[in-house]
Amino acid sequence: MQQKILKGATLAAVFGLGWSAAPAQADEAVAEFYSGKSIEMIIGYSAGGGYDQYARLVARHLPKHLPGNPDIIPRNMPGASSRLAAEYVYNVAPQDGTVLATADQSLSVAQAMGDASLTLDASQFGYVGSPVMQNNVLITWHTSGIETVEDAKANPAPIGATGGSTSSQYPTLMNELIGTQFDIITGYPGGNDINFAMEAGEVDGRGSVNWASLVPLGWYEEGLINVLVQIGLQREPDLPDVPLLMELAESDEDERLLRLISSPTTVGRPVFTTPNVPPERLEALRAAFDAMVEDPEFLEAAANEGLAIQPVSGAELQQIVDDIIATPPAIAARLGELIGVAD
Amino acid sequence: MDASILGAAGEAFSLLLDPFRLMMLGAGVLMGLFLGLVPGIGGLAGMALLLPFTFTMDPYTAFAMLLGMAAVVGTSDTIPAVMFGVPGTAGAQATIMDGNPMAKRGEAGRALSAAFTASLIGGLVGALILALTIPILRPLMLHIGSPELLAFSVLGITMVAVLSGSAPMRGIVAAGLGVMLSMIGADPQTGTLRWTMGTFYLWDGLPIVPMVLGLFALPELADLAIRRRSIAGDSNIDTRSGMWTGFKDVIANKWLTVRCGALGAGLGAIPGMGSAVVDWIAYGHALQSVKGAGKTFGKGDVRGVIAPESANNSITAGALVPTIAFGVPGSAAMAILLSVFLIHGLVPGPEMLNDNLSVTYTMVWSIAIANILGAGICFLFSGQLAKIAILRYTLILPAVLTFVYIGAFQASRNWGDLYALLAFGVLGWTMKQLRWPRPPLILGFVLGALIERYLFISVTRYGLDWLARPMVMILLFAGFLVLAGPVLRHLRDHGWFHGIARKIGMPRFRARDLFYVLVFGLIAYMMSIAAGWSWGARVGPLTVGWVTLTVCALSFANQTLTRGFSETQSKDGELPAELHMDTTTDYSDLPLGVVLQRALAFIGYLFGFMASMAVIGLIPTVPLFIAVFMWFEGRENWKLILGQALVLTVAVYVVFDRLLGIPWPRTLLGQWFPHLSFLPSV
């Protein structure tokens, strides 16, 4: 018995030593690989949007924490709501850890729903981390008379949306599963246009908006909007009394379905690398990301640009994406039927 | 206007006088002039490029630099349009119509000078309108909903009738084709992927840059390669005297200049209505309102240069209106400017018109000062620039073609851009040769998308009630008037229905009629695919498709059935006065065999460029292409060849690789020899 324990201790000691020695070696190898190289940050959207801003912020601050301190060069590759970039990173880009990317948080949900346009498997990307996670919300204008989900069940209300985006998906699901009577007016080219239509009284509300992008407008504090529901896996600290979409489900099956559509907000603005990156480099990228989000210099730069930081680690991202993809096919297929899926 | 507003305007002016801010404004202006000069890249790329530099600036400086850049792109984009017939940005297409014929006549100096003066005045008019309307922007705009935006777009598309010259039905077919092409991609109504042919490239629709460059730039460059002469041929070149004449031209047409400036600002305020159509609408307006325009426009009338140039410089001010007042970007470049607001903690909306009024007025001043600086700099160089028209084509063509390729490629950074460029090049060249009007295609492309969007919203939201809104009624009536004039005149010229009936005889067919068959077939094919979509996705394409097919058939019948009559008439020497809405090229001095041979060689160079890009990458292709072209076409001396190759390659590398950060496609060379990937774009 004692021998066994001793043996165990020896083993532990050996492993322990190994554990402490290996990272140092790996670090050196990683540093040697990255030093003098440059990393490309492929951004799946055009310049100026939220994904772009976060990706450029990361590109500026990550090198400091990465062994070998390579430059990171942002390159915008917009198209097909970032699928073009995601497919490029999955299929074409070199898989040695010299390519980072950011793309749509909903890719894994589209994959789970069996989107035929995707050849990629989102769980194969090496997730580095997301600087932020934020819920989406469904809002109505203060003059609409629709202040709660109950009001929306009792009265029809025109809601501005863009076809094929979350702004039409959320109200469609609520109409189908919860019994709201939203009259979904699709065709608006973007969120700002819906905001204007709401102010001008053309529509009563907006089907989806990122909470963080709404905060600077000050509309919530001034009482200009009602937040009916938030879409995410946990409530925003600012919105403790607004229900989560999945909490409104009337059956377990519906709850699974609404959880699936609510998961991407947790993925935030993901930064990932190609599949098959050598594990020590992926680990180094993740460690650098985790160190970066603690770095006061990074936090100050983010604050200066008005970007909120609520980090999600690479390992967490990997877990969330795996969970999304593991959704039972029947549920994912039903979601696809309800909100439509590219084929 | 009360004192607080004047105070804010004055305070804004003194804020801008800070030397650092003025310097950054100047830097923005230089950048804007450069981007306008290079075909295919314009204000949008400039915004993306300069944005990161503004993070550390205060908001006044950031806006001064960005708006300074955006405001003058429309000043310098005239230069390639006039000199080569290649639009520097989409906003300079209409300038080609009369500017390029002037350059070919040796009047480049006059055309450039008139264009810069008109740009300056147009830009100032835009800034003034913005300054005066700031206090009433929000209440004014709250009356403009989707139905009104729809009516504006309909009014815009009625210009097709004016811009089709003597071929209204062919104009409508071209416009219909443009509308159909605009519907490619994920539609904003249902999210259906329309005609994407299984590629991601088409998800966001065809980008307009390769389309404009293909339709207008490639045909002109092909002509240059076929004619093998300098642009101005043997004409005398005016420089000093021409510049003075051009300036006086604008003064003589001051009201046209001001009207078009106001038009540009007004239309620029409508989201989605960018410079690609505003220049055409201004040109159409001039064509309608200027006396005798029907006879001289398209043949080098300076008023055809003044109108679009004045309008495309005031667009920036107009596009700022919805951006400042409601945070709705008036153009794609303004969408990037919006992020500057947020970075500096400014919220578009009421605050910009109260608490932050001084910021808003620095924007107005920035635009005004930038226009003065930009026009001034262009003036200084226009005497030298005009001399480009006498350079050999072997010096000009490789450089311009290189930029056309790269300009098209940076639109969405995809091989698809280059295929689109070539496809539209062939289409544009064919349309030009067969005398089909090209402007309606662009009008249909830009406005068709807007009309479908706003019609869908208006009908789902208001049913038919939207038609009863007063502003909608006024605008639609104005559109009716624009349409009625040319249609009635056309009918009258042909002796009303009786006269037309008289001309009908046995159909005669020519090889050129094949183009009808191709267009008809393409549209029918697109409709057959559309028939399978959900109602919201197919209603637009099918409606437009049926109208286009009908008019296409009518136009075909008109051509073939009246051909007997018109051919006898022209034999008798009674040629009816024709207004052809396009530049024309005359190869009659060259034997057909030579024309074909040179055209094939030109196409060979186009494909060669792309093949080389696939194998060794875009940047190494630049010097190779220049050397091959200059040596084989012109036997230029090697010093000149190496000099030009080096300068252009470095310029392309710095601008497109380092500054714009374009992700280059993978090359074969890079796959075979991964070690070579340190070379840019390999």
Interface residues (C-beta under 8 A of the other chain):
Chain A: E40 I42 S46 A47 G48 G49 Q53 R56 I73 P74 R75 N76 M77 P78 G79 A80 S81 R83 L84 E87 Y88 V92 P94 S117 P158 T162 G163 G164 S165 S168 I185 T186 G187 Y188 P189 G190 N192 D193 N195 F196 A197 E199 A200 G201 E202 V203 P216 L217 G218 N304 E305 G306 G340 A342
Chain B: M47 A48 L51 P52 F55 M141 L142 H143 I144 G145 S146 A186 D187 P188 Q189 T190 G191 T192 L193 F200 Y201 W203 D204 P271 G272 P322 F326 G327 V328 P329 A335 I336 L338 S339 L342 I343 G345 V347 G349 S412 R413 N414 R453 Y454 F456 I457 T460 R461 G536 G661 I662 P663 R666 P674
